Amino acid sequence: MALIQNTPNTALPAIARPRRPGKAFHYDDIAKVVATLDVVLIVASSVVSGLLYHWLAYGMLIDPSQSIGVGLTLAAAFVLVMSASGLYQPTALLSFGTQFKSLFLAGIGIVTFMTAVAFFLKIGGDFSRVSMGSFTVLALSTVAVSRLVWRDQLRKAMSHGLFQMKRALLICGDSFNHDRLAEEVSHYGMAIQHVLRCPNDDFSSLAGAFSAGIGFSVDEVLVATPYGNLPHVDTLLTELRALPLPIKVVVNDFAAELVSQPIQHIGGLVAFEIQRRPLTLTERFMKRAFDMMFAAMALIALAIPFIFVAIAIKLDSKGPVFFRQQRRGYNNEAFRIVKFRSMRVQEDGDTVTQARRQDSRITKVGRFIRATSIDELPQFWNVLCGHMSIVGPRPHAVAHDREYDQMIRKYTFRRHAKPGLTGWAQINGHRGETPTLGHMEARLNYDLWYIHNWSLFLDMRIIGRTVLEMINSKSAY
């Protein structure tokens, strides 16, 4: 057993260095401050919308007490819902996408519920629908803007160590890099003060070490161990329970992936859902309806630009306007993908060479339409025909599918959903050529995450990000 004790001179990243009590804003207080600010913003929105409505409609200002009461009621309900969902935690505040979705659903749901209550109590006549509508829009807008500000300011504050951190004792074996772990947990309001390292992951060497306390001041204890060593940690955890401190077990590899999945109770047993059904009947209907509507509108809107692209392709090089290639879709069903031709070749066989930077096969017009992803837009026709979806794992050439089916065990799982015109992997930097097996494995992980976490809101988020990528991306070729 080796003890590594951090001192002010220890070379820890500045982000992880704790500050003296009373000299910094405490990390755990962030949730309270954000919740309080939400109440202020919602009540203020109620008062402003009420006063403006009566001033514009009747040319008079009224007593704001009714607006204050409505604002306080709705603010209390909103804060309770967000708090119960854990959305005031600093780590949750860093994800604006999650925040925006949750505050929108919570806000609309609460206002709808309160409106129904007012109707059944026959007090709806006391409230103006225009005033309530403007209040809802103003409140959601101001809270959403505050979330953007919080996200940016929290990132800056964490990077400069402006929060008072929780002090932690880390107990780990050789398989954990404690310096890296210290940096990671610092983003969650925690600073590793002391490290107990057990050679060869032998936690039995700590037997009896905590019977009389731990001898130094910390706020909680972290035990880091690989999945295979979990059975040997039980005795240590039993001893640690004698301490009046929070105890957390940090795992990596398979265990980390397992415990992050949804759980179900089957009698007295606990089951981890490592793979959900790709989509339920209702979800398939929703996704298909959205795909058909979006694809139809896109094809109509792009009809004239398509004509100009087709003319440019014909003038630039010999060959057809469209490139058709065999691909595999949902459940391995074959279909022919449609793209604007961007190369001088029409590869579709047992050997297909991926496009590379400065590829001589790419035409002048092809280079432009590939860089802007215009070459992919005819796939809206594949979407309309039901071969593809707007969002999903990008389909690869059949030759590449055969190759990766043999090399990556989970590769076939990506065909549990319809292939997409864009996907979660593409907006996260995994677009274009996959020169190594590691590149394909990284793309596959994003594809499988998307399939396991699908929602209509996620599809719309990916579409929005894709549009920005088409404008700003320099990675396509």
N, C-alpha and C positions, 0 to 999 in steps of 0.2 A: 504494500500500500504506500502510495506517495502523496504527500500533501503539498499542493501548490497554492500559496496564499497571495492574493493580489494586494499590492500596496500602491500608494499614490505614484510611485515611480515605475510600476509595472507597465510594460508596453502594450496595453490594451487599446483598441480603437477608441477614439474620443467619444464616439457615439455610445459606447458601453460604459463609460466612466461615470459612476454615481456622483451626485452632488450632495453637499451637506444639507441636512434637514433645515427647512425654513429659508433656503436660498434659491429654491426653484419651484416651479409649478409641478405638483405631483401628477404622475401619469394617470393614476386611478381617478383623479378629479375631473378629467376631461369629459367623461360621460355626463356628470352632473351639470357642468357648464353648458354643454351642447343642449341638453334637455331644457335647461332654464331659458336659453336663448330661443329655442323653439316656441316655448310658451309666450315669450315676449313678442316674437314675430307674428304668431297666429293671432294673439289678442290685438296687436297693433293693426294687422290686416283687417280684422273685423271692424274695428273702430273707424279706420280710414274709409273702408268701402261703405259703411253705414252712413257716415257723415257726407261723403261725396254724393251718394245716391240721393239723399234728401235735399242736398243743396242744389244739385242739378235738376232734379225732378220738381221740387216745390219751392226752390229759392230760399230755403231756410235751413238752419242748423238745429239739431235736436239734442236732447240729453243722451250722451253716449253710454249710459249705464246698461241699456239693453244689449248694445253691441259688445260691451265688455263681458257681460254674462254669457252671451253666446260664444264669444271667443274663448273664455276660460273653460267652458264645458267641452268644446271641441278640442281645445289644446290638451286638456287632461286626458281625454280618450286617446288622442294621437300619441302622446308621450307614453302612456301605458302600453299601447300596442307596440310601439317601436322599442321600448325598453324590454318587453317580454320576448321580443325577437332577437335581442342582443345587438341591435343596430346602433346603439350608442357607444359601443366599445371602440376604442381608437383604431383597432385593426379593421373593423367594419367600416369606419368612416373613411378609410383610405380607398375604398372601392365605390366610386361614384355610380357605376352602373347598378350595383345592388341597391344603393341608397335611393337612386331615382325611382327604380321600379317599386321599391317598398313604400316610399313616401307617397307615390302616386296612388297605389292600390289602397293604402291605409287611409289617405285623405278622402278619396272618392267613396270608399266603403263607409267611413264614419259619417260623412255628410249625408249620404243616402239613407243610412240607418236613422240619423237624427231627424231627417225630413219625414221619414215614415212615422216616427214616433209623434212628431208635431201634428201630422195629418190625423192619426188615430185619436189623439187627445183634443182634436179640433181647435188647435191654436195656430194652425198654419197661416191663418189670415193675418196674424200679427207680424209676419215676416215677409219681406219682399223677395220674390224669386230672383229679380235682377240683382238686388243687393247680396243675396246669398251666393248667387253665381259668381259675381265679381269678387266676393270675399274668398271663395274657394280657389279661383284662379290666382288671386294676389297672394294668398297664403302659401299655396303650393310653389309658386314662382320664387317667393322670397326664401322659403326654406330650401328649395333646390339650389339657389344661388349661394346660400350659406354653406351648403354641403361642398360646393366647389371650393369655396374659400377655406373651409376647414381642411379639406384634403390637401391643398397646396401648403397651407401653413403647418399642418402636422408633419408633412414630409420634411420641410425645412427645419422645424424644431427638433425632430428626431435626429436629423443628420448633424445638428450642432450640439446635441446633448443638453437641451434646455429643460428637460424634465427630470425631476427627482425619481430615480429608478428604485424598483424593489431589489433588495440584495438577495442573492441566491447562492446556495451551496450546490455544486455539481458533483455527483458521484458517477464516474464512468470508467469503462474499460479501455483497452488499447485501441479498439475499433472506432472510437469516436475522437474526432479532432476537436478538442475543447476550445481552441481559439476560434475556430469557425462557428461552433455552437454559440459561443459568447457573442459573436457579432450578430448572429441570426436572432437570438432572443432579445437583444437590445432593441430591436424594432418593436418589441411587445412589452416595453416598459420594465425590462429586467436586466440587471447587471450581475454577472458571475463574480462573486467576491472571493470564493474559495473553491478549489478543485481537489477532490479525493480521487486519485487514479488507481485503479486495480489492475495490476499486470495480468495479462491473459484472460481478462474479463472474469476474474475469480473474485466474486463478491463475498465469498465465505471468509476472506481475510478480514472483513469488517465485523465479524461476529463479536457482539458485546461492546462495540465501540461507542454506541449511543445510549447505553443504559443510564448514564449520568448526564445526558445532554450532549451538546456538540462543542462547547468550549469557545465559541465565537458567535457574534451577532449576525444573524441573517433573517430574512423574512419568509423564505420558503426553500424547499429542497427539490432538486431535480435529479432523477436517476436515469441515466442514458445507457441503453443496452440494445444489442441486436436481437432480432426476433428469436433466434435459436437459443438465446441465453435466458429467456423469460422465466422458465421453470426454476432457475437457480437464483432468482432475485426475490422469491417469495419470503425467505427467512429475513433478508435485509429489510424488506418492506414492513414486515411484522415489527421489527425493532424500531423502525423509523416512526411508526404510528404512536409510539410513546412520546414523541416530541409534539408540542403544541404548535405545529407549523403545517402549512399546506404541503403535501407531497405529490409530485407529478412524475410520471414515468414517460421518458422520451424514447421513442423507438424509430428504427429506420427500416429500409428495404420492404419486405413483404408485409410486415406487421403494420407499418405506417399506412400502406395502401388499404389494408383490410379494415382497420378501425375507423377509417375516414368514410366508409360506406354506410348507407342507411341500415338500421337494424330492425329486426322483427322478433317478437317474442312468440315462441312456439312451445306452449306449455311452460315448463320451467327452464327451457333452453333459450339461448340467444343466437339468432342467425344473422350473419352479415350478407347483405344482398350485393354480391360482387358483380352481377350483371342483371340489369332489368330487361324486361321485354322491350324490344326496340321502340315500338310505339303502340299504345292502345288503339282500339278502334276509333274512339273519339278523337285522340290526338292525330291519327292518320287522316281523319276527315278534315280537321282544322288545318293541318299542314297542306293537304292537297287543295283545299279551297283557296288558301292564301296563295299557293303556287300558281294556280290557274288564273286567278285575278291579276296577280303581279305580272306574270308572263304575257298575258293578253294585252295589258296596258303597255308593257314595254315594247312589244312587237309593233303595236300601232304607233307609238311615239317615235320609234327608231326606223320606221319604214323608209322615210326619205333619206336619212343619213346612210342607211344600208345601201341605197342605190349609188350614192357617191363613192362609198368604199368599194363596191363591186366594180365600178368603172375604173377606179385607181388601180385595183389589182389586175384587171385585164390589160390596162395600158402599161403596167410595170413589167409583167413577165407572162410567158405563155403558160397556159394551164387553166383549169376550172376556177371559178370564184370560190367555191366551197371545198373544204377538205373534210372527208368523211372517213372515220376510222372505227374499227370494232372495239367496243369497250364492254366491261361487265358491270351490271347494275345490281339492284337489290336481289339478294338470294341467287347471285351468279347469273341472272338473266342477261343475255347478250342484246346489245343495241348498237346502232351506229351514231356516234356523236357527230354533230355538225359544227364546223368552225370556219371562219374566213381563212382561205389559204394564205399562209405567210411564208412558205418555203417552196423551193423548186422541186422537192420530192414529195411523194405520196406514200410514205412507208406504212404498211399495214400487214405485217406477217409475223413470222417467228422471231425476227430480229428487228427491233426498232431502236434507233439511237436517239437519246434525249438531246434536246437543243442545248447548246452551250453558248457562253459569251463569245462574241465575234464569230459565230457559226457562219461559215461561207454558204450554207444552204438557204439562209434567210434572205429574202428579197428586201429591197429598199423600203417598199410600202409595208412589207411584213415586219420589218424591224420596228416601225412606228406603231402598228396596230398591236404588236405583241407587248411593247413597252406600256401601252395605255390599256391593255386588255380588251381592246375592241374586237380582236379576233375571236374572243370567247362569246360575244353577245348572241350569235345565231343559236346558241344552246338554249335560248328561251323557247325555241321551237321544240327541243327535246323535253323541256319542262312541261310545255303545253300538252305534249303527246303522252306524258306520264313516265317517260324513261328516266327523267332526272327530277331533282327538286332545286329550288333556288339556292338553298343552303344544305350542305352535306359534305361527306368526304369526296374530294376531287377524284374522278375516275382516271385510272391509268391505262395505258395500252395493255392489251391482253398479254403480250409477250412479257411485259414487266410484271404483271400480276402473277404469271406462272413462276417467274424467277423468285419473287419475294414470298410467294406462298411456301416455297421450299426453305427459304432462309430465315423467315420470321414466323414463329409459331402462331402469334395472334393476328397476323396480317389479314386472314380471311374474315375476322370479326368486323372489319370496316365495311363489309358488304351486308351488314345487318340493317343498313339504312340505304335509301336511295342516294346515289351520288349527286353532288351539288355543283352548281355553277360557281359558287364560292364556298368557303368553309372556315371553320374555327382555326384550323392549322394555317391557312393562308394569311389570315389577318394577324397571326402571331409570328410571322416571319418565316414560315416554312412553305415557301412558294418557289416554283421553278424546278431546277435540276436537283436531283438527289445523288451526288457523286459518291457518297459512301453509305454503308449500311446504317451507320449512326444517324445520318440525315433522315433516312426513311423511318427509322424507329422513332425518332423525335416527332415526325409528322404523324405517324401512326398513333402515338400517345394522345395527341391533340384530337385526332379523329375519334378515338374511342371515348375520350372525355365528353365530346359533343354528343355522341350517340347516347351515352349514359345520363346526360344532364339536359336533354332537349327541352326547350320550351319555345312558344311562339315569340316571347319577348327576346329570347336569345337569338332567334333567327333575325328579327328586326335589328337587333344590335349589330350582328355580323354584317348585315346588308349595309347599314350606315357606315361601319368601319371600312367596308370594301370600297365604297364610293370615295372615301378619303384616301385609301390606298391607291386607287386608280389615278387620283389627281397628283399625289405626292410621291408615290413609290418610284424608286430608282433600281429596284432589284429584278424587275422583269426584263427578259431579253428573248 
